[in-house]
Amino acid sequence: MLHLLQISSEQLHLLDWSILVGYFIVLLAIGVWASTKRQKGSSLFLAENSLRWHHIGFSMWGTNVGPSMLIASASAGFTTGIVSGNFAWYAFIFICLLAFVFAPRYLGAKVSTLPEFMGKRFGQSTRNILAWYTMVTILISWLALTLFAGGVLIRQVFDVPMWQSALILLAISAFFTMLGGLKAVAYTNVYQMLLLIFVSATIVIVGLYKVGGVDGLIAATPEDYWVLFRPNSDVDFPWLPIILGYPISGVWFWCTDQSMVQPVLAARSLKEGQLGTNFTGWLKILDVPLYILPGIICFALYPTLANPDEAYMTMVKNLFPIGMVGLVLAVLTAALVSTIGSALNALSTVFTMDIYVKKFNPKASNREIIRMGQLVTVVGAIISVLICIAIDSIKGLNLFNVFQSVLGFIAPPMTAVFLMGVFWKRATKRAANLALTLGTLISIGTGVMYLWAWPEGLAKPHFMLLSFYLCVFILIAMTLISLFDHSKPESGTTTFDKVERAHTGRMVAGLWIALIVVMVGLYIFFN
C-alpha cells in the first residue's frame, strides 16, 4: 500500500489542482445545501424518513465503495480475473433478503438502529450488547481501516504524516455528519457516485481502445480469467467456500450492519426502501466492469508489472492526460468521504439512541439528542484517528489482504442472532446473548488463530468455509438453548406482529425479477 501512488504533489499540474479544489467546493456546497433542507430541530440520523430510492441506492453503494476496493479489486483482476467479482455479484441475494424480509420488519418496528430492533425482539440486555458490538465494529472496520487507506493516499500525494491525513479526511466527513446528518451524507453520495462511475468508466473505455477492444482483451488474457467459479483445488477462490461461506458475511453486511442498512431505515416508505435496495443491486453489477476490469486490462497492457497493487494507478498514469489525474484523486477522496461520513453517522446514531437516550437520559430533548450525536461524532473521529495511527505503526502486514477473512470471523454471531430473531419465534434472549458473547469470543478467537497462530501440520480450511462452520455451530447452539430455556420473555419483546406492509405493486416486483434474471444470466454466461 505504501507505494501505490507514484504521483507526488509536485507532479500535479495547475489543471489537476483546479479540478481537485473545484471538487471540494462543489462537495461542501452540496453539504451546506442539504443541511438547509433538514427541518429545524429534526433528527440528524434518519433524514426525517425522507430518503427516496436513488438516495438510498447511491448511499448504500457509496458506503460499500472505498479506495481499498478501487485498488484491491484492480489488483485482484490483474492476478485472477473476474472470480473476485463473486463478492459483488453474489450480494444481490442478500440485498433482496434485506428488501423483502428485514426491511419490512425494521420499518414496521419504527426503529432508528438495529440494536434497538433486537432489543424489541429479545430485550434491553441484547440491545446493550449489540450497541457496543456495533460501535466497535464501526470504529475498526469502517473508520480506522478506511482512514488508513485514505491516509496512505494523501500521504503519498501531499507528503503529510498519517495523523494529519486522517484529520483532513475526518474534518470533511464530520462536516456533513454534524451539519446535515444522514440527509447531507445521502445527497453528497449521489454526486460522488456519479463522479466515480464517470472516471472508472473512462479508464475502462480508454483501456479497451488501447488493447484492441474486447476481442483483443480476451486474446491477451488467460482463459480462466473469465470464469466466476473455480475448482475446489484453487487456493484463493474455490467455489464451495464461496457458495457456503459468503452468505454468512453477506447477511451480516447487507442485512444487519448499521452503516449499510441506515439509509433503508430512513426511507420515505417501504416501497422507496425496496426500490432503493433494488437500485443498489443494479449498481453492484458495475463493480466488475468498473473496478475489476481495469486490472484485467492492465494485465493485457502491462503484463510485466511487478506489483499488482499498482494496477489501478498504472492505468491512470499511462492512459490519462493532464487534468484527469486530479479528477481521479477527487474520485478516490469521494469514496473515502462517502464511507467515513456514513460510518460516523451510524456511530453517532447507535450511541445516542441506544445508550445515551435509553440508559442515561430517557427524557432528552431533541436539541440534547442532536448535540450528543455531534459530540459522539467528534469523539469517534478522534478514537478512529488513534486506531489508524496504531495500524500505521504495524510493519510488514498488508491489512487489506486479510480484510475479507476478518469480516468472515466477525459475521457468524450477528448473522445467527438476526436470522434466528427474525425467522424463529422460539428463539430466546438467553440464546441470543450467549451467541453474542461466547459466540463472538469463539469466532474471533478462531480468526486470530487462523490468521496468526495456526498449528503447523494441521490442515487449514478456507476462511469462508470456516466462517460457515462457525455460523452453523452457533445456530445449532442457539436452537438447543432456546428449546431447553423455559424463562419467560420480557414484556413487549416481539417484532413478529410489526411488519410494514406496502402495496409495492408491479413496478417493485418487476424490477426485482429483472435483476434476478440478469444476475442468473451473468453467472451462466461467465461459467
Secondary structure, 3 states (H helix, E strand, C coil): CCCCCCCCHHHCCHHHHHHHHHHHHHHHHHHHHHHHHCCCCCCCCCHHHCECHHHHHHHHHHHHCCHHHHHHHHHHHHHHHHHHHHHHHCCHHHHHHHHHHHHHHHHHCCCCCHHHHHHHHHCHHHHHHHHHHHHHHHHHHHHHHHHHHHHHHHHHHHCCCHHHHHHHHHHHHHHHHHHHHHHHHHHHHHHHHHHHHHHHHHHHHHHHHHHCHHHHHHHCCCHHHHCCCECCCCCCCEHHHHHHHHHHHHHHHHHHCHHHHHHHHCECCHHHHHHHHHHHHHHHHCHHHHHHHHHHHHHHHCCCCCCHHHHHHHHHHHHCCCCHHHHHHHHHHHHHHHHHHHHHHHHHHHHHHHHHHHHHCCCCCHHHHHHHHHHHHHHHHHHHHHHHHHHHCCCCCCHHHHHHHHHHHHHHHHHHHHHHHHHCCCCCHHHHHHHHHHHHHHHHHHHHHHHHCCCCCCCCCCHHHHHHHHHHHHHHHHHHHHHHCCCCCCCCCCCCCCCCCCCCHHHHHHHHHHHHHHHHHHHHHCC
